[in-house]
Amino acid sequence: MLLFDINFLKLTPFDVLDIVLVAFIFYQLFNLIKGTIAANIAIGMVIVCLLYFAVQKLHMQMLTYILGNFMKVGIIALVVVFQQEIRRFLLLVGKNASFQRNRAWWQYLFGKREAEKNNYARIKPIIDACKSMKQTRTGALIVFVKYYDEQFYQNSCELLESKISKRLLESIFQKHSPLHDGAVVISGNRIKSASCILPLTDKTDLPAQFGLRHRAGIGVTEANDATAIIISEETGELSYAKQGKVKINISFAELEKLLNKDF
């Protein structure tokens, strides 16, 4: 069945669907690399491709040979250069298709109040600890993960496997604690590890006041299915990072809503 038939232009419903899907994929890829070093790399690779076609048309043999060899390994080069971005894209696709979302809808329809009541008991110690650390301007980075990747976290962390408690979180991030320099990782109802060194984000358009703690909080949510609470040591301001994006200066009411939704 044709939608359009204008001389050379013939469009079917599947052609339209094809165009929409390709546009959606490119839009998602653009969002992943926007504001990062990868965006500049992508521009550089486009320039190299255009240069190759230009020198080929001008019959410049040496440059054509050199750039041609570069083009032959283009797919491999793309995988190597954009490894993190490809990982984040696949993580985004897998997360959106996850059965967890379907289960959350069933929970929303049939047991929302009970689920919220049980979840509040889990997040209350975290919120209370954040309130205390905000008042004392104690810097903190708390990461929440659905799936605890032992290889990713254990290499640079101190294992705890402890119950979540307000006093434990406060003591970990105290300035004189040997575990304060790094992140706490929480999965399920347990504090899995502390003093974790996390990968920093490559974003170049972050506010000037963001230090290593904020960059690590954003970076871990780019590379993993994780969320993070960041408490600024200078201002006591609370920030919340998810999928490489950060909300700054959030209230405790907002924090409770976000944790109810994501944790």
N, C-alpha and C positions, 0 to 999 in steps of 0.2 A: 504494500500500500504506500503510495507516494503522498507526501505532504506538499511538496513543491516540485514543479517540473518546468524550469525556466531555461530552455536551451541546454546549456552545459551543466546547470545546477539541478541535481535531483536529490531530494532529501526524503528519507523514510523515518518513521518513529525511532528506529534503532540508531540511525545516524544522529538524530537529536540527542538521544540518550548517551551515545558515545561522546558527543561534544560536551555535554553537561558533566559527565564523569571525569573527562580529561581536565576540564576547567576546574572542577572541585579538587582534583589531586594536585594540580599546579598551585591552587590557592592555599591548600594545606602546607605544601612544601614551602611556599613563600612565607607563610606565618612562622614556620619552623626556623628559617634562616634569617628572617628579618631582624636587623639590629645586631647580628653576630658577625664574626670574622668570616664565616662561611659565605655570607652575602658578597663580600669583596672577592673571595676566591671564585665564586660563580661568575661574577662579572669578568674577572680575568680570563676564565676559561672560554667564555663567549667571545671575548676579544681575540683570543688565540685561534678559535675556529674561523672567525671572519677573516683574520689575517691569512690563514691557510688557503681559503677559497680565493682571496685576492691575489696572492703570489702564484697560485696555480693558474689563474687566468692570465697573469702577466708572464707566464713561462719562466719564472725565476727558479731554476732547477735546484740549487742548494737549499734554499729556504723551503721549497716544496718537499724535498726529501726529509729535512729535519722535522718540519711540522707534521708531515705525513706519518712518520714513525710515532710521533706523539699521539696523533689521532688514532692509530691502530690499537694503542693500549688505553684508549679513552674510558672504556667501561670500567676497567680495573682501577684506573686513576680516580674515577668518580667514587668507587666503593671505598678506596683508601682515604681520600680527602674528606668525604662526607660520611664517614663511619658513624659518628655520633648522631648526625641528623637523620640518617637512615634508621638507626636504632630507635630514635625518638618517634619517627613516623610510624614504624611498625608497632611500637608500644602504644601509640595513639589509636591505631586501627584495632589492635587486639583489645584495648581497654573498652572501646566503644561497642565492640561485639561481645563483650564478656557476659557470661551468664549471670554475673553478680548484679548487673543492672536489672535483669528480669526478676531476679529474686528480690531486689529492693522494691520493685513495683508491687509484687505480691505482698510484701511486708507492709508497704504503704497502704494498700487497699484493705488488708485484713487484720493487721496488728500494729498499726502506727503508734498508738498511745503506749502500748506495752513496751514496744521496742525503744521509744524515746525515753521512757522511764528507766529501763535497764541501761541504756546508753549513757544517760546523765550520771548514773552511779560510776561509770567507767571514766568519764571525762572530768568529773568534779575535782579530783585531786590535781589534775593537770591545770585546770583553770585557776584553782586556789594557789598553786605554785606560781603561775604566771602573774597573778595579782601581787603576790609578795615580792617577786623579783622585779616587777615594774616599779614598785614603791622604792625599793632599795637600789634601782638601776643596776641590776645584776645582768650582765650579758648572758644570753642563752640561745641555744639552737636545738630544737626538739623536732625530730623527723619521725613521721608515721609511715610505715610501709605495710602493704597487705601481704606481701610475700618476702620473707626475710632471706635475702641472698647471702649465704654464709661466706662464699668466696669473695663477694664484693665488700662486705662490711668487716668481717673478722680479721682481715689482714692488717687493718690499721686501728682496731678498736680493743677496748678492754671488755671482755665478756662479763655480763652481770646475771642475766636470767632472773630478774627480780620482779616482785609485785610492784605495780605502780602506786607511788605514794607521794604526797606533797613534800614531806620532809626529806625524802630521798632525793627528789629532783632539786630541791633547794640546796642540799648539801653537796651535790655533784657540781653545781655551777657556782658555788662560793669561790671567791677569788683565790683563796689559799688551798683549795682542793686540788689534788694531783690530777683529777679527771675533768677539771673545768674547761680546759682548752680543747675544744672539739664539740661534737654533736652527740646527743643521746638519741638512740634509735629504739622506737617502740613498735612492736608488732603484736596484734591481738591484745591480750590483757597483760603483757609483760614488757618490762624494760629489758631489751635484749643486750644492749651494749652501750658503752659511754666512751667519751674521748675519741670519737671517730673523726678521722681526717677525710673530708669529702672532696670530690672534684669541683672546681670552680666553674662558673658559667663563662662562656665566651662572649656574652652580650657586651656591646660597646656603648649602648645608649642608656645605661643605668644612671640614676641620680648620683651626684658627686659624693653625697654623705654615706653611700653604701660601702661598707668595709668588707673584709674577708668573710665575716659571719653571714652577711646577706648574700654575698656571691656564692658561698657554699650552699646556702639554703636553696637558692634558685637553681644552682647547678645540679644538685641531687634530684630535684623534681624534673629536670630535663632528661636525665639519664635513666630514671627509674619511675615506676608507678608509686610515687610517694608525694606526701605533702609535708610542709615544714612550718613551724612557728619560730620566728626570730624576734628576740628581745634585744633592743639596742642598749649597749652599755653606757653610751653618752647621754641619751635622752629618755630611756625607758620605754620608748615607743614600740608597740607590737606590730609585727608584719606577718603576713600569711602567704606562703608560696605554694603554687600548684601548677603543674605542667609548664614550668618555665616562666610563669607570670606571678607577680607579687602585688598584694594589696597592703598598703602601708597605713599606719596609724589607725588600726581597727579598734573598735570597742570590745569589751568583754561579752556583750550581747551578741555581736557579730561573730566573735570567736566561738561562742557556744553553738551558734547555728552552723558554722563551717565544720566544726568537729562532729556535730550530730550527723551532718551529711556525709562526711568523708571518712570518719574514723568508726 
